[in-house]
């Protein structure tokens, strides 16, 4: 990733910090309203906030797949 793109993604992660669980789910599932990068930033917070019973203590990619399957997004 180039520097501008990495900075932009970091900014999106910062913008989605502190949003409620319901707001994050709405962002992740709204494919036509938000950009893929913004939705990925919201999904990153959902994965981080998911309980261990869902994620199973796996690496990030596996946790992301489990969270997406759990919330059907």
N, C-alpha and C positions, 0 to 999 in steps of 0.2 A: 504494500500500500504506500502511496506517496504521502508526504507529510501533511498536505492540506486535507486529504481524505481522512487520515488518522485523527487530525485535530477536529475535523467536523464530526466524526463518530464520537469522540470523547465529549464534545459539546452536547451531542444528543443524549449521551448517557447521563451527563450532568443535568440536563433539562428534565429527564424522566425521573430523577432521584426525588424521593419524597412523595410520589404519587401513590394513591391508594391502590390496593390489589385490583379492585373493580375497574379503575381507570386504566391500569396497565393491561388488563385482559381486553378491554375495549380497543386499545391502541393496537395490540398484537393481532386481533382478529379483523380489523378494518383494513383490508387489503387495498381498496380503492381510494381510501382517504389519506393514508400516511405512506411515506416512502419506505422501501424495504430496510434502509439503514435505521430509520427512526423506530420501526417495529422491532428490529433486532436489539436496539438499545433497551426498549421496554421489556423484551423477552429476557434480556440479561438480568434485569432486576427481579423478574418473576422467578428465574432459576435460582438466584441468590437467596430469595426469601422462602423458597419451597422447603417444607420440612423433610427431614432425613427419611421419613417413612415413604415418601414419594421418590426421592433421589437415590436413596440407598448408598450414599457416600461414594458415588462413582465419579469418574473424571467429568469435566464440564460438558463435553459433547454428549455423553450418555445421559447426564442429568438433563440437558436441554431436550433430548428426545423424549425422556420420561415425562417432563413437565408439559411438553406439547401434546403428548398422548393423553395425559391426565385431564388437561383443560380443553382438549379437542380444538387446538388452534394450529 
